[in-house]
Amino acid sequence: METVRNIKLENLKVNVMKQNRLTVFLVSLTFVGVSVSSLTAQTWPPLGMLGNGTSDNPWQITTAAELKALEEYVNAVNVTAGVYYKLMNNIDLSGYPNWIPIGDNTQCALARCANFQGNFDGNGYAVQNLTINRPTMKYVALFGYVSTYAMIKNLGVVNCNVIGSDYVGGLAGFLSGGDTITNCYVTGSVSGYSFIGGLVGANTKFYSSVFAMAKPCLGFVGKELIA
């Protein structure tokens, strides 16, 4: 029987159905201390955006359109390593009924793939109403594929509805070696077939110091893949 998993964060339950067996876990949580578009050229920054991408003066994201511009820029296989981004307010994605994840590992050019490699500070704000319905797609979340010592911190994903195939999460589908997620949380629904987590689908870095708002449980990271 094909394995199908459905994670309902809003109701504090994780349903895992395999061979007609059902397991339920509490899963409202905060995650602390864990370290497709076309390949056409995309311009950056969007018109009127403040900042310069340094740690002292990060690019300031204030609208859903600016976050979408980041998605398009990353998925066009542009380099974001060492670049800093910061949310300046809550972002409502209800105007994007089928969001494309920021970062991918299937779009590649010149021996480089469309991974998110930068530093993203949510600044205590949240991305709201994230909807993704891509049941045949891998690396599905707000950030699809995160690699090479990227950092995502201080960010909430609120009222998400995410459907993917493999490596599916609310915040990130896949974290590759050296990445860090700190002080982030997710509420909503995450569904897929394999490597599914409420926050992160799969993670290659072993980590410690995890705090769950309910009680510690399976569900925040779908799978640890230790290299």
N, C-alpha and C positions, 0 to 999 in steps of 0.2 A: 504493500500500500504506500502511495506517495505521501511523504511527510509534509504536512501543512501546519504552520504555526501562526497564531494570531495573538498579538499583544495588545491588551486594552489598558493603557496606563491610567486613563481618566477614572476608570472603575477600580483601579488598584488590583488588577488581576492579569495574570499571564496564562493564556490557554495554550497548551502544547498537545496536539493530537497526533499520536503515532500508534499504529496497530490497535486502534480503538481504546487507547488508554488516555486519561485526562489528568493533568497535573495543574494545580492552581497555586500561584505565588502572589504575595503582595509586592507591588512594584512602583509605587510613587517614590521618586528618588532624586537625589542630587549626587553628582559625580565629581570627586575631588582628587587631584593628584595623579591622574593617569597621563604618565607620560606614555542634450548632446547636440553640444552644438556643432555646427560645421567648423572646419578648420580654416575659415577665412580670417583675415587680419581684423583685429578689433582695436579701437583706439581707447586710450586711457590717459587722463581721467575724463569722466563725463563732464560736460560743460557746466561750469559753476561750482564744481566740488572743491571744498577747502582741504588744505593739507598738502604734504609733499611725500608721504609714504615713509617717513623716518619714524623712529621710536619717539622722538620728541614732538613730532608734528604729523601724526598718522593721517591717512586719507579718511575724511569724515563722511560716513554714510548716513544720510538723513531720510531717504525715500526708498520705496520698493523698487522704483526704476533704477536707482543707483546700485542696489543690491543685485538686480538683474544684470546690470552692466558688468559687475564683477563676475557673475556666472559666465557671461558671454566671453569675457576676457580670458578667464582661466581655461574654459573649454576650447578656446582657440589656440591652446598650447603656448600661452605666454608665461614667462617666468614670474613667479610671485615670491620666491625665496628671499628673505630678508626685508620684505615689504610689510608695512604695518597699516591695519585698517581698524576703524573704531566706529561703533554705532553711537549716534547722538540722540536717539529717541527710539521708541518702539516702532517696529516695521510691520505693517499689515499686508500679507501676501494674498488676500482674498481676490485681488484683481488678476492673479495668475492661477487659473484653475488646475493646471497640471505643470507644476514647477519642474524645471530641469536642474538636477543636483549640481552644486558648485564643485567641479573636479570629477575626473573620470580616469579610468586606466585602460580604455580601449581606443581612445583618440590619441594618436601619436604622430609626431613629425620630427625629423632630424634627431632620432634616438632620444626624444624627450616626449613624455606623455602629459596629458592634461590634468595633472594632480594639483591640488591646492597645497602650496608650500609656505604660505605667508603666516602672519601673526594677526589674529582677529580678536579684538577685544569688544565684547558685547556691552561693556560699560554699565552692567546692571540692567540692561534693557532686554526685550524679548522680540523674537520674530513670531508673529501671530498668524494663525490660520494658514499654515503650510499644508498644501494639498499636492500629493504626487500619486498618480495612478498609472504605473508603468510595470505591469505584472511580469513582463519578460525581460526586464532590465536588471543588470547587476549594479552594485554600488549606488544605492538609492537612499537618500536622506537630504537634509538641507545641504550638507557638504557630502559629496559622493565618495571621493577618494582623497585622503589627506596623507601627505608623505613628506619625508626629508625634513624632520625637525620643525614642523609647523606647530603653532600654538593656537588654541581656541579657548577663551576664558570669559567668565562673567556673562554668560549668555543663556537665555531661556528660549525654548521652542514651545509655544503655547498653543493648544488646540490643534495639533497636527493630525492629519489623516494620510498615512504613508503606506503605499502598496508597491512592492517590488518583487524581484525573484530571489537573488542571493545577495548577501551583504547589505542588509537593510536595517536602518536605524532612524531615530528621530533627528538626531544631531549629525551623525556621521555614519556612512556606510562601512568604511574601511579606514583603519589607522595603520600606517606603516611605521617602520622602526624610528624611534626617537620623538614621535609626536606627543604632545601634551594637551590634555583637556582638563581644565580646572574650573570649579565653581559653576558648573552648567547643569541644566535640568530640562526635562521634557515632560509635557502632558499631552495626551491624545491617544491615537491608535496607530500601531505599526504592524504590518502584516507582510508575510513572504513565505518562502519555501525552505531556505537554509541560511544559517548565519544571521540570525535576527536578534536584535537587542533593542530595548526601549530607548537607550541613548546611542549606542554604537553597535553596528552589526558584527564586526570582527576587529581584533586588535592584535598586532604582532609584538607589542612591547609589554612585558610583565610589569605590573604596577602594584601599588599598595595605597593605603589611606583612602578607602571608599566609604562614603556615608550615604545611607538610604533614609529618606524621610519617614518611611514606614519602618520596616526592619530589614536587615541584610537579606538579600534574596538573589536567586537566579533571575535574569531578565534585563539587567542594565547593559551588559555586554553579551552578545550572542555567543562568541567563541574567542578564546585566547589561542593565537597561533604563534607559538614560540619558535623562532628560527633556530 
